[in-house]
């Protein structure tokens, strides 16, 4: 074959310039792509750093809120507010009030029995 002899191919000037232009444009495009990839890597690194900083700030804020909540007393806040702006307190049920009402009924019944018998 052509191992020992040199082969020369004649290419007209327009084809040579078009081919050379295509090669140079391809090289320029590859360099632009490399530049964009480098820029994307930098942005990715910055994003990771900002996410870490954001996570650190949120955890700091959460700890601060917990500390503040521990220091404040738990106020008794009513569940409902009337239309007039008066707050309705939730009524607590207690055995003591039931016991008083039973005692009062028992006394009234005993008094009625005394009036009937006496």
C-alpha positions as CSV (number, residue, x, y, z in Angstrom):
1,X,0.0,0.0,0.0
2,X,1.2,3.5,0.8
3,X,3.4,2.7,3.6
4,X,6.7,3.6,2.0
5,X,5.5,6.2,-0.4
6,X,3.9,9.5,0.5
7,X,0.5,10.3,-0.9
8,X,-0.6,13.8,-1.6
9,X,-4.1,14.8,-2.2
10,X,-5.0,18.0,-3.9
11,X,-7.9,19.9,-2.3
12,X,-9.2,23.1,-3.9
13,X,-8.8,26.3,-1.9
14,X,-12.6,26.7,-1.0
15,X,-12.9,23.2,0.4
16,X,-9.7,23.7,2.4
17,X,-10.9,26.9,3.9
18,X,-14.4,25.5,4.7
19,X,-12.8,22.4,6.4
20,X,-10.3,24.5,8.3
21,X,-13.1,26.9,9.3
22,X,-15.3,24.0,10.5
23,X,-12.4,22.6,12.6
24,X,-11.7,25.9,14.2
25,X,-15.4,26.5,14.9
26,X,-15.6,23.1,16.5
27,X,-12.6,23.8,18.7
28,X,-14.1,27.2,19.7
29,X,-17.4,25.5,20.5
30,X,-15.6,22.9,22.6
31,X,-13.7,25.6,24.5
32,X,-17.0,27.4,25.2
33,X,-18.6,24.2,26.4
34,X,-15.6,23.6,28.8
35,X,-16.0,27.2,30.0
36,X,-19.7,26.6,30.7
37,X,-19.0,23.3,32.4
38,X,-16.5,25.1,34.7
39,X,-19.0,27.8,35.4
40,X,-21.6,25.2,36.2
41,X,-19.2,23.5,38.6
42,X,-18.5,26.8,40.4
43,X,-22.3,27.5,40.6
44,X,-22.9,24.0,42.0
45,X,-20.2,24.4,44.6
46,X,-21.7,27.8,45.6
47,X,-25.2,26.2,45.7
48,X,-24.0,23.5,48.1
49,X,-22.3,26.1,50.3
50,X,-25.4,28.2,50.4
51,X,-27.6,25.2,51.2
52,X,-25.2,24.3,54.0
53,X,-25.3,27.8,55.4
54,X,-29.2,27.9,55.1
55,X,-29.4,24.6,56.9
56,X,-27.1,25.9,59.6
57,X,-29.2,29.1,60.0
58,X,-32.5,27.2,60.2
59,X,-31.1,24.9,62.9
60,X,-29.9,27.9,64.8
61,X,-33.3,29.6,64.5
62,X,-35.1,26.4,65.6
63,X,-32.8,26.1,68.7
64,X,-33.3,29.8,69.5
65,X,-37.1,29.4,69.2
66,X,-37.0,26.4,71.5
67,X,-34.9,28.3,74.0
68,X,-37.4,31.2,74.0
69,X,-40.4,28.9,74.3
70,X,-38.8,27.2,77.3
71,X,-38.3,30.6,79.1
72,X,-41.8,31.9,78.6
73,X,-44.6,30.6,80.8
74,X,-47.5,28.8,79.2
75,X,-50.4,31.2,79.3
76,X,-54.0,30.1,79.5
77,X,-55.5,31.2,76.2
78,X,-59.2,30.9,75.7
79,X,-60.4,28.8,72.8
80,X,-63.3,31.0,71.7
81,X,-63.9,34.7,71.6
82,X,-67.5,36.1,71.5
83,X,-68.7,38.4,68.8
84,X,-68.6,41.2,71.3
85,X,-64.9,40.6,71.9
86,X,-65.5,39.1,75.3
87,X,-63.4,36.0,75.8
88,X,-65.2,32.9,77.0
89,X,-63.2,30.9,79.4
90,X,-63.4,27.2,79.2
91,X,-65.3,25.9,82.2
92,X,-63.5,23.3,84.2
93,X,-65.5,20.4,85.4
94,X,-64.7,19.4,89.0
95,X,-66.1,16.9,91.4
96,X,-66.4,19.6,94.0
97,X,-69.1,21.5,92.1
98,X,-71.0,18.3,91.5
99,X,-70.8,17.4,95.1
100,X,-72.1,20.8,96.1
101,X,-75.1,20.6,93.7
102,X,-75.9,17.1,95.1
103,X,-75.7,18.4,98.7
104,X,-78.0,21.3,97.8
105,X,-80.6,19.0,96.2
106,X,-80.4,16.7,99.2
107,X,-81.0,19.6,101.6
108,X,-83.9,20.8,99.5
109,X,-85.5,17.4,99.5
110,X,-85.0,17.0,103.3
111,X,-86.6,20.4,103.8
112,X,-89.6,19.4,101.7
113,X,-89.9,16.2,103.8
114,X,-89.8,18.1,107.0
115,X,-92.5,20.4,105.7
116,X,-94.7,17.4,104.8
117,X,-94.1,15.6,108.0
118,X,-94.0,18.4,110.4
